[in-house]
Amino acid sequence: MDNNFQRAKALIKSGDKKRGGQLLTEIVRKDPRNVNAWLWLSSCVNIDEQKVYCLKRVLEIDPNHNVALAALSKLQQPEQPSEKEILGNPEPRPKSVSNVQVRQIPSSSSNINAKSSAFQPKYLTAVAGMIIMAGTAFPWAARVYGQTKLEEYSGLTQAPGILTAVVGLAIIFVSIFQKTKPGKANSLVSSLLALVTFLMACLWVLTLQEVCFEAFFGGACYKTEIGTGFGYGLSMVSLFLAFVFGLIPNPKEKE
């Protein structure tokens, strides 16, 4: 029996716990009260419950066995959680803002929103162009004889009125589709067109005045009324507004 126990110890010390455990198992079967065999057998098993069983058998035989008591106390003591399990993985400390220069690059969508939200004066110029065209559809002048209105002339029946309608259409397209720089007049071309047309319409009105020859012979003087048409006044005001609106500078881009 002692030879088998010594052989088992030698096998266990050499690392062959399997064969050493087999010899110890045979010993405790034949001698269940072999304290040393139970103690060494506890080192051969891998499951904690089996280790505890072997150590308790040792203590049943020798309750004051110090080695068995220490080993059993270690096995039965609950495993203390580690600091990592309690606190978790430590989060990386953020770098100091003073040491890192953060440059924010605005996205293209933010630039588009900034530009679209800004007031666009070119639309005022385009609206003025629409009103210019609408004015040419109304009477520009009326020919009267005495107190009788003989005939009304629409702007679209007169060459200056037709030209004014074309200019109004041109102002609409130029103001909307012409690209101008930020901070500059939104449509300088529209302003120039409106100014030239405005002066032309003023000169046209002067040509409507007729010379009253009857006054030289003492008779009643009957002549054509000048600029009595509602459409003419509407177009003239709209031409002036288009001239002013076209000079309004575009909003500057936000940095």
C-alpha positions as CSV (number, residue, x, y, z in Angstrom):
1,M,0.0,0.0,0.0
2,D,2.8,2.4,0.9
3,N,4.5,1.6,-2.4
4,N,1.4,2.5,-4.4
5,F,1.1,5.7,-2.5
6,Q,4.7,6.7,-3.1
7,R,4.3,5.8,-6.8
8,A,1.1,8.0,-7.0
9,K,3.0,10.9,-5.4
10,A,5.8,10.6,-7.8
11,L,3.4,10.5,-10.8
12,I,1.6,13.5,-9.5
13,K,4.8,15.5,-9.0
14,S,6.0,14.6,-12.5
15,G,2.7,15.9,-13.9
16,D,0.9,12.7,-14.6
17,K,-2.1,13.3,-12.4
18,K,-4.3,10.9,-14.3
19,R,-2.2,7.8,-13.5
20,G,-1.5,9.1,-10.0
21,G,-5.2,9.6,-9.4
22,Q,-6.0,6.1,-10.5
23,L,-3.5,4.7,-8.0
24,L,-4.9,6.8,-5.2
25,T,-8.5,5.8,-6.1
26,E,-7.5,2.2,-5.7
27,I,-5.9,3.0,-2.3
28,V,-9.0,4.8,-0.8
29,R,-11.2,2.0,-2.0
30,K,-9.2,-0.5,-0.1
31,D,-8.5,1.9,2.8
32,P,-11.2,4.6,3.0
33,R,-9.6,6.1,6.1
34,N,-6.3,6.9,4.4
35,V,-5.9,10.6,5.1
36,N,-2.9,11.2,2.8
37,A,-4.5,9.3,-0.1
38,W,-7.7,11.5,0.2
39,L,-5.6,14.6,0.5
40,W,-3.4,13.9,-2.6
41,L,-6.5,12.7,-4.5
42,S,-8.0,16.2,-4.1
43,S,-5.1,17.6,-6.2
44,C,-5.8,15.1,-9.0
45,V,-9.5,15.9,-9.7
46,N,-10.4,19.0,-11.8
47,I,-14.0,19.7,-10.5
48,D,-14.3,21.8,-7.4
49,E,-17.1,19.6,-6.0
50,Q,-14.8,16.6,-6.2
51,K,-12.0,18.4,-4.5
52,V,-14.4,19.5,-1.7
53,Y,-15.5,15.9,-1.3
54,C,-12.0,14.6,-0.9
55,L,-11.1,17.3,1.6
56,K,-14.2,16.7,3.6
57,R,-13.2,13.0,3.8
58,V,-9.9,14.1,5.1
59,L,-11.5,16.2,7.8
60,E,-13.9,13.4,8.8
61,I,-10.8,11.3,9.6
62,D,-8.8,14.2,11.0
63,P,-10.9,17.3,11.8
64,N,-7.8,19.3,12.7
65,H,-5.9,18.7,9.5
66,N,-4.5,22.2,8.7
67,V,-3.8,21.6,5.1
68,A,-7.3,20.2,4.4
69,L,-8.9,23.1,6.3
70,A,-7.0,25.7,4.4
71,A,-7.7,24.1,1.0
72,L,-11.4,23.6,1.8
73,S,-11.7,27.2,3.1
74,K,-10.2,28.5,-0.1
75,L,-12.5,26.4,-2.3
76,Q,-15.6,27.4,-0.4
77,Q,-14.8,31.1,-0.2
78,P,-16.7,33.0,-2.8
79,E,-14.6,34.5,-5.5
80,Q,-14.3,38.2,-5.1
81,P,-15.2,40.3,-8.2
82,S,-12.3,42.1,-9.8
83,E,-12.2,45.8,-10.1
84,K,-12.7,45.5,-13.8
85,E,-15.9,43.6,-13.3
86,I,-17.2,46.2,-10.8
87,L,-16.2,49.4,-12.6
88,G,-16.3,48.0,-16.2
89,N,-13.8,48.9,-18.9
90,P,-12.4,52.4,-18.2
91,E,-13.5,54.9,-20.8
92,P,-10.6,56.6,-22.7
93,R,-10.0,60.1,-21.3
94,P,-10.9,62.8,-23.8
95,K,-8.1,64.9,-25.0
96,S,-7.9,68.4,-23.8
97,V,-9.7,70.8,-26.0
98,S,-6.8,73.2,-25.7
99,N,-4.4,70.7,-27.1
100,V,-6.5,69.7,-30.0
101,Q,-7.6,72.1,-32.7
102,V,-11.0,71.1,-34.0
103,R,-12.0,72.5,-37.4
104,Q,-15.6,72.1,-38.3
105,I,-16.2,71.8,-42.0
106,P,-19.7,72.8,-42.8
107,S,-21.5,70.2,-45.0
108,S,-22.8,71.1,-48.4
109,S,-26.3,70.7,-47.1
110,S,-25.8,73.3,-44.4
111,N,-24.4,75.7,-47.0
112,I,-27.4,75.1,-49.3
113,N,-29.8,75.7,-46.4
114,A,-28.0,78.9,-45.4
115,K,-28.2,80.2,-48.9
116,S,-31.8,79.3,-49.5
117,S,-33.0,80.8,-46.2
118,A,-31.4,84.2,-47.1
119,F,-33.7,86.8,-48.7
120,Q,-33.3,86.9,-52.4
121,P,-34.0,90.4,-53.8
122,K,-34.0,89.1,-57.4
123,Y,-37.5,87.7,-56.9
124,L,-38.7,91.3,-56.2
125,T,-37.2,92.3,-59.5
126,A,-38.9,89.4,-61.2
127,V,-42.3,90.4,-59.7
128,A,-41.9,93.9,-60.9
129,G,-41.3,92.4,-64.4
130,M,-44.6,90.5,-64.2
131,I,-46.5,93.7,-63.3
132,I,-44.8,95.5,-66.2
133,M,-46.2,92.9,-68.6
134,A,-49.6,93.0,-66.9
135,G,-49.8,96.8,-67.3
136,T,-49.4,96.6,-71.1
137,A,-52.7,94.6,-71.3
138,F,-54.6,97.6,-69.9
139,P,-55.3,100.9,-71.7
140,W,-52.3,103.2,-72.0
141,A,-54.0,106.2,-73.5
142,A,-57.5,107.4,-74.6
143,R,-58.3,109.7,-77.4
144,V,-61.1,112.1,-76.6
145,Y,-62.9,114.9,-78.4
146,G,-64.3,117.4,-76.0
147,Q,-65.9,115.4,-73.2
148,T,-66.3,112.3,-75.4
149,K,-63.9,109.4,-75.2
150,L,-63.5,108.2,-78.7
151,E,-61.1,105.3,-78.3
152,E,-58.8,103.6,-75.8
153,Y,-55.4,102.2,-76.7
154,S,-54.1,99.1,-75.0
155,G,-50.3,99.0,-74.5
156,L,-50.2,95.9,-76.7
157,T,-51.6,97.8,-79.6
158,Q,-48.7,100.3,-79.6
159,A,-45.1,99.7,-80.5
160,P,-43.8,101.1,-77.2
161,G,-46.3,99.0,-75.2
162,I,-45.2,95.8,-77.1
163,L,-41.6,96.7,-76.5
164,T,-42.4,97.3,-72.8
165,A,-44.0,93.9,-72.5
166,V,-41.0,92.3,-74.1
167,V,-38.7,94.2,-71.6
168,G,-40.9,93.0,-68.7
169,L,-40.5,89.4,-69.9
170,A,-36.7,89.9,-70.3
171,I,-36.5,91.3,-66.7
172,I,-38.2,88.2,-65.3
173,F,-35.8,85.8,-67.0
174,V,-32.7,87.9,-66.5
175,S,-33.3,88.5,-62.8
176,I,-34.1,84.9,-62.0
177,F,-31.5,83.1,-64.1
178,Q,-28.6,85.5,-64.2
179,K,-25.9,84.6,-61.7
180,T,-24.5,87.5,-59.8
181,K,-21.9,87.7,-57.0
182,P,-22.8,88.0,-53.3
183,G,-22.9,91.7,-52.2
184,K,-23.4,92.9,-55.8
185,A,-26.5,94.2,-57.4
186,N,-28.9,91.2,-58.0
187,S,-29.7,92.2,-61.6
188,L,-27.9,95.3,-63.0
189,V,-29.1,94.3,-66.5
190,S,-32.7,94.4,-65.4
191,S,-32.2,97.8,-63.8
192,L,-30.7,99.2,-67.0
193,L,-33.5,97.7,-69.2
194,A,-36.1,99.2,-66.9
195,L,-34.5,102.6,-66.9
196,V,-34.2,102.8,-70.7
197,T,-37.8,101.6,-71.2
198,F,-39.1,104.1,-68.6
199,L,-37.4,107.0,-70.4
200,M,-38.7,105.7,-73.7
201,A,-42.3,105.5,-72.4
202,C,-42.0,109.1,-71.1
203,L,-40.9,110.3,-74.5
204,W,-43.8,108.4,-76.2
205,V,-46.3,110.2,-74.0
206,L,-45.0,113.5,-75.2
207,T,-45.6,112.5,-78.8
208,L,-49.3,112.0,-78.0
209,Q,-49.9,115.7,-77.5
210,E,-51.6,117.3,-80.5
211,V,-51.2,120.9,-81.5
212,C,-54.5,122.7,-81.1
213,F,-54.8,124.8,-84.3
214,E,-58.3,125.8,-83.5
215,A,-57.0,128.0,-80.8
216,F,-55.3,130.3,-83.4
217,F,-58.7,131.0,-84.9
218,G,-60.5,131.6,-81.7
219,G,-62.3,128.2,-81.7
220,A,-62.6,125.6,-79.1
221,C,-59.4,123.6,-78.6
222,Y,-59.9,119.9,-78.5
223,K,-56.9,117.6,-78.2
224,T,-55.9,114.1,-77.1
225,E,-55.6,113.4,-73.4
226,I,-52.1,112.4,-72.3
227,G,-51.3,109.3,-70.2
228,T,-54.8,108.7,-69.1
229,G,-54.6,105.0,-69.4
230,F,-54.5,102.9,-66.2
231,G,-52.1,100.4,-67.7
232,Y,-49.6,103.0,-68.7
233,G,-49.4,104.3,-65.1
234,L,-49.1,100.7,-63.8
235,S,-46.3,99.9,-66.2
236,M,-44.4,103.1,-65.5
237,V,-44.5,102.5,-61.7
238,S,-43.4,98.9,-62.2
239,L,-40.5,100.0,-64.5
240,F,-39.3,102.3,-61.8
241,L,-39.6,99.6,-59.1
242,A,-37.7,97.1,-61.3
243,F,-35.0,99.7,-61.7
244,V,-34.7,100.1,-57.9
245,F,-35.1,96.4,-57.1
246,G,-32.5,95.4,-59.5
247,L,-29.9,97.5,-57.7
248,I,-30.5,95.8,-54.3
249,P,-27.3,93.8,-53.5
250,N,-27.4,90.1,-53.1
251,P,-27.0,88.7,-49.5
252,K,-23.5,87.9,-48.6
253,E,-22.6,84.3,-47.9
254,K,-22.3,83.3,-44.2
255,E,-18.8,82.1,-43.3
